[in-house]
Structure formats: structure tokens, C-alpha cells
Amino acid sequence: MSSRQSQAPTEAIGASAQAFGHSVGEALQAVAGLNVPWDTLSRLQSDYMQEATALWNQSLGDGEPAPKPADRRFSSDAWNRNPMASYMASMYLLNARTLLQMAESIEGDEKTRQRVRFAVQQWIDAASPANYLALNPEAQQRALETGGESISKGLLHLLGDVQQGHLSQTDESLFEVGRNVATTEGTVVFENELFQLIEYTPLTDKVHEKPLLIVPPCINKFYILDLQPENSFVRHAVEQGHRVFLMSWVNADESLGDKTWDDYIEDGAIRAITAVKAIAKQEQINTLGFCIGGTILATALAVLAARGEKPAASLTLLTSFLDFSNTGVIDLFIDEAAVQMREMSIGQSGLLKGGELATTFSFLRPNDLVWNYVIGNYLKGETPPPFDLLYWNSDSTNLPGPMFCWYLRNTYLENKLREPGALTVCGEQVDLRQVDVPAFIYASREDHIVPWDSAYASTRVLPGKKHFVLGASGHIAGVINPPAKKKRSFWTASRLPAKAGDWFNAAKEQPGSWWPEWYAWLEPLAGKLVAAPKSPGERTYRPIEPAPGRYVKRKA
């Protein structure tokens, strides 16, 4: 190739790099007056031109061959065998890196910078050539191999997802609540308009006298804790000799559109505590809250403490916020304007639709939870494999608007729950310092919904004796980690310093599940062993129907 031939594409790339840099810089400046410093922009343009020129020359066979893109979206041999596709993937990744560097370089406050970065990342992920049939050689190859059948199946999958209103992440036809998920034997022994209370059938001849009440998140359905026998947190707790009760929150409809946070505390968690104490004939019970269920439970215990009641022998919090100082990526969506918009639309009455929540959480990890399935389901015509956790993930729930808006403003926006007396709930001033009970606090190290150091902050809010455990993996997978699988690991330490980083530096990693650590902590707090009850409920709380009950089967 002549020097002039080599120079021509270099000049073209240089011009396009300059235009690329200017256009992105202007776009960033147009957003809330943001600006990329000129020296930074100039350096990024220069680096971009050099890398783009090298990729062009490599695509023409001049110089060292281009390295295989280090991205699983382009790992198939179909991308490497097609020079144009390989070049396109490499250029896409270069553009993506440059855009993100520009987003990181904008002048402005940290929250604004994070918002711009999030928006840019969303655009980058959506613009991947792997997401489009005309640009994806792997999907094209599959279409040729199947004689077009993969495209036909992909269109049918797309039509089915449009009809059901959400993207399929697993083969949902293979699962049914009560048949092969949420199968632990039990009985509904109480219900009101907000929840059903399930008492699980003992699996041991003797049980601990102090029962365990589980408060799951109302944002999702409870059976994340009771998927299948081998990974059911509920079943494992029953097998350890605990008398387990669990709240199954209703999937709210329009008739519940005026329910408030106070209703969820008084007629929800407090009502469940009262019922469990009466059924077990115990003055104190062990309590566990998961995610927002932990926030609800801690608030309920604080309300009861203000009334002079101490119903909890212990408190377990799994990936829960009490201090909302750092809410991770979710903080990007929350400011005064966003909260006011919600309050105006659903703050007095109405529903936050479950599908909206599910979509928001999916786009926190778009490549894993959105575009991965667009490529597999629609472009390749594949049926996603069965996965109980992803079936649960798609089974969304509605929330009453007033309840959600109160939660959004008073916790995520204003972070008042941690402040003694800053909130009045059910007519009582909330002071978490009055929840003076032994507490087991669990966090997941890669949690993008409740950052682990935020869960650790609960150790500074609660006054009692505390035990903090950090598990590997994320918000859900870290929690649902049965011992038999012998997967992942967890960290523990004997002291609880003020800073989470100091705790981690002193912590020791241990292989396997954290569940046995929790069993060992809970056992001495659960009381002596007594004969297991022969029937569920008691005279005031009679059996209503078998678990998992009607409420959990209600679709959004």
C-alpha cells in the first residue's frame, strides 16, 4: 500500500475524530451547561485519532493484526472471521471508551457527572452492533444455518413478549408458583387486605420455642426466599428447627391505591408480629427483614418501642437500608423534582406499576438483563433456559402510590429514618436507638441496589450487640446461597469500626455459604427446644388455605 493510500484514511479518521470530539463536547455542554476542559478534549481527540488509525491499518492487513475484542458480546468466531464485523466491533469499543472518558471529564458536581455517565453508558449499551441483526454476524450465521427459522422464532418471541408486557429472561412456561417454586409446606393462618401470614410446617420433631418471623420485600414477591427445595432459605430455616412464619404481601390493585407507609407498618409488620406472638404464645420472637422488608421491620420495631413494647428477641437484616446516605446508582434517579413529580401523580392515590419498577432495575445492568436477551431471544431465536430466580424477577408487583412516595421522600431523598425523632410513623416518633436487640446484619459485596458499605452503616444506627457479615456476589445471588452448593464466600470480623473499609481490611474470608454463620448466631437467641406443634395456627388464628396462598399468585 502506498504512503498516500495509508495517509488518506488517516486524514479521514483525523477529521472524523475532530468532528466526533467536537460534537460530543457540544452535546455535553448543552446538558445543564456542562463542559469538558479543552486540554482534556484535545488529548482525547488525539488519542482517538491514533487508535482509530491503528485499527484501520490493522483491518487492511498493514502492521500487527488487531487483537480480539475483550468483550463477551464479540467473543464468537463469527465476529473474528468477518473482517468488517471485527473492525466494527473494535471501533465501537473505542468510541465507547472515548465517550465514557468524556463523561468522566465534565466539569460539574459529582452527582451530575454520575448522571451523565449513566446516560452515556445506557446509550453506548443500546448502540452495540451486537444488538442489531444487520450488524451481528453471529445472528446472521445462525439464520443461514437454520434456513431463516431462527428469525421466524425470534419474531414469535418478540410478539409473545409484547403481548405479555415484558422481556422474557427465562422460559416462564416451565414455572408455576406453588407447583415448582414456593413449594415449602405451610398454611396461611391470617390475612388482611395487605398480607397473608404463612406458618410453615415443622420438619423436625422439636422446634425452638421462639418463632422466626420473616418480612420479605413488598417490591417483589416473597418466594425469592422459597424458590425450590435445594435453594429455599425458608426450608433450610425450618430444617434447622425454627418455627418459621412469613408475610406474603398482596400485589396491590386500584382498591389499595390510597394505602400509606403507616398502613404497611401498622396493618402489615406490626399486625404480623402480634399474630406470631399469639400463635406461638411467646412474648418475644425472632425477626428477619430482607431489603425494604428490613426497613419496614426496623421501623415497626421502633414504633412499638415508642409504645413501650419490646416484641423482638433479635433482628436480622439482609441487604437492607437504615441509613440512606449512599444509595448507589439508584441515587441518580432521585432528586426533589423527581420526587415531586411522583407525589403529584400518585402521591394521594394510585399505583406504582410493577412493570415500571422491574424495567428500572433491569436497566441498572442493561447488558446482562436486557440486551443479552434481545440478542438471544429475538436475533437468534433462542428460548432462554429455565432459571427460577429470573422467573421470580419477572413476576413483578405493584405498590400503592402514597406508600411509595412517602418512602421515596423520607428515606432516599431526605434520609430521615436514621435521625432520632425526625419521622412520625403511626403516631409515634421513630427512634431506631430504641431498637435495642441483638442484630445480625448481612450485606452483599457486589450489591448495586444496597451498596454493602450502606448496609454496614446500620451498625452505627442500631444500639444493640451486632454481628456483621459480608457475602460475595450481588443483591439476590449473595443472599440465596445454600450451603450444599459450596459456592462463593463470606467475610467476618470481631470488631465493628466506624468505617466499612476499616472493617473489611480486618475481616477474614471464609469459603462457602454464610447461612451456617447465621444459624449459629440465631440458635442461642431462639430459646429451648419444645415439641413441634401438631397443627398450624390456634383458636383465634385458624387455617385459611395451604401455602403459598392466593396473594402471591396475583399478577401485576
C-alpha positions, 0 to 999 in steps of 0.5 A, a space after each residue: 500500500 502506498 504512503 498516500 493510500 495509508 495517509 488518506 484514511 488517516 486524514 479521514 479518521 483525523 477529521 472524523 475524530 475532530 468532528 466526533 470530539 467536537 460534537 460530543 463536547 457540544 452535546 455535553 455542554 448543552 446538558 445543564 451547561 456542562 463542559 469538558 476542559 479543552 486540554 482534556 478534549 484535545 488529548 482525547 481527540 488525539 488519542 482517538 485519532 491514533 487508535 482509530 488509525 491503528 485499527 484501520 491499518 490493522 483491518 487492511 492487513 498493514 502492521 500487527 493484526 488487531 487483537 480480539 475484542 475483550 468483550 463477551 458480546 464479540 467473543 464468537 468466531 463469527 465476529 473474528 472471521 468477518 473482517 468488517 464485523 471485527 473492525 466494527 466491533 473494535 471501533 465501537 469499543 473505542 468510541 465507547 471508551 472515548 465517550 465514557 472518558 468524556 463523561 468522566 471529564 465534565 466539569 460539574 458536581 459529582 452527582 451530575 457527572 454520575 448522571 451523565 455517565 449513566 446516560 452515556 453508558 445506557 446509550 453506548 449499551 443500546 448502540 452495540 452492533 451486537 444488538 442489531 441483526 444487520 450488524 451481528 454476524 453471529 445472528 446472521 450465521 445462525 439464520 443461514 444455518 437454520 434456513 431463516 427459522 431462527 428469525 421466524 422464532 425470534 419474531 414469535 418471541 418478540 410478539 409473545 413478549 409484547 403481548 405479555 408486557 415484558 422481556 422474557 429472561 427465562 422460559 416462564 412456561 416451565 414455572 408455576 408458583 406453588 407447583 415448582 417454586 414456593 413449594 415449602 409446606 405451610 398454611 396461611 393462618 391470617 390475612 388482611 387486605 395487605 398480607 397473608 401470614 404463612 406458618 410453615 410446617 415443622 420438619 423436625 420433631 422439636 422446634 425452638 420455642 421462639 418463632 422466626 418471623 420473616 418480612 420479605 420485600 413488598 417490591 417483589 414477591 416473597 418466594 425469592 426466599 422459597 424458590 425450590 427445595 435445594 435453594 429455599 432459605 425458608 426450608 433450610 430455616 425450618 430444617 434447622 428447627 425454627 418455627 418459621 412464619 412469613 408475610 406474603 404481601 398482596 400485589 396491590 390493585 386500584 382498591 389499595 391505591 390510597 394505602 400509606 407507609 403507616 398502613 404497611 407498618 401498622 396493618 402489615 409488620 406490626 399486625 404480623 408480629 402480634 399474630 406470631 406472638 399469639 400463635 406461638 404464645 411467646 412474648 418475644 420472637 425472632 425477626 428477619 427483614 430482607 431489603 425494604 422488608 428490613 426497613 419496614 421491620 426496623 421501623 415497626 420495631 421502633 414504633 412499638 418501642 415508642 409504645 413501650 413494647 419490646 416484641 423482638 428477641 433479635 433482628 436480622 437484616 439482609 441487604 437492607 437500608 437504615 441509613 440512606 446516605 449512599 444509595 448507589 446508582 439508584 441515587 441518580 434517579 432521585 432528586 426533589 423534582 423527581 420526587 415531586 413529580 411522583 407525589 403529584 401523580 400518585 402521591 394521594 392515590 394510585 399505583 406504582 406499576 410493577 412493570 415500571 419498577 422491574 424495567 428500572 432495575 433491569 436497566 441498572 445492568 442493561 447488558 446482562 438483563 436486557 440486551 443479552 436477551 434481545 440478542 438471544 431471544 429475538 436475533 437468534 431465536 433462542 428460548 432462554 433456559 429455565 432459571 427460577 430466580 429470573 422467573 421470580 424477577 419477572 413476576 413483578 408487583 405493584 405498590 400503592 402510590 402514597 406508600 411509595 412516595 412517602 418512602 421515596 421522600 423520607 428515606 432516599 431523598 431526605 434520609 430521615 429514618 436514621 435521625 432520632 425523632 425526625 419521622 412520625 410513623 403511626 403516631 409515634 416518633 421513630 427512634 431506631 436507638 430504641 431498637 435495642 436487640 441483638 442484630 445480625 446484619 448481612 450485606 452483599 459485596 457486589 450489591 448495586 441496589 444496597 451498596 454493602 458499605 450502606 448496609 454496614 452503616 446500620 451498625 452505627 444506627 442500631 444500639 444493640 450487640 451486632 454481628 456483621 457479615 459480608 457475602 460475595 456476589 450481588 443483591 439476590 445471588 449473595 443472599 440465596 446461597 445454600 450451603 450444599 452448593 459450596 459456592 462463593 464466600 463470606 467475610 467476618 470480623 470481631 470488631 465493628 469500626 466506624 468505617 466499612 473499609 476499616 472493617 473489611 481490611 480486618 475481616 477474614 474470608 471464609 469459603 462457602 455459604 454464610 447461612 451456617 454463620 447465621 444459624 449459629 448466631 440465631 440458635 442461642 437467641 431462639 430459646 429451648 427446644 419444645 415439641 413441634 406443634 401438631 397443627 398450624 395456627 390456634 383458636 383465634 388464628 385458624 387455617 385459611 388455605 395451604 401455602 403459598 396462598 392466593 396473594 402471591 399468585 396475583 399478577 401485576 
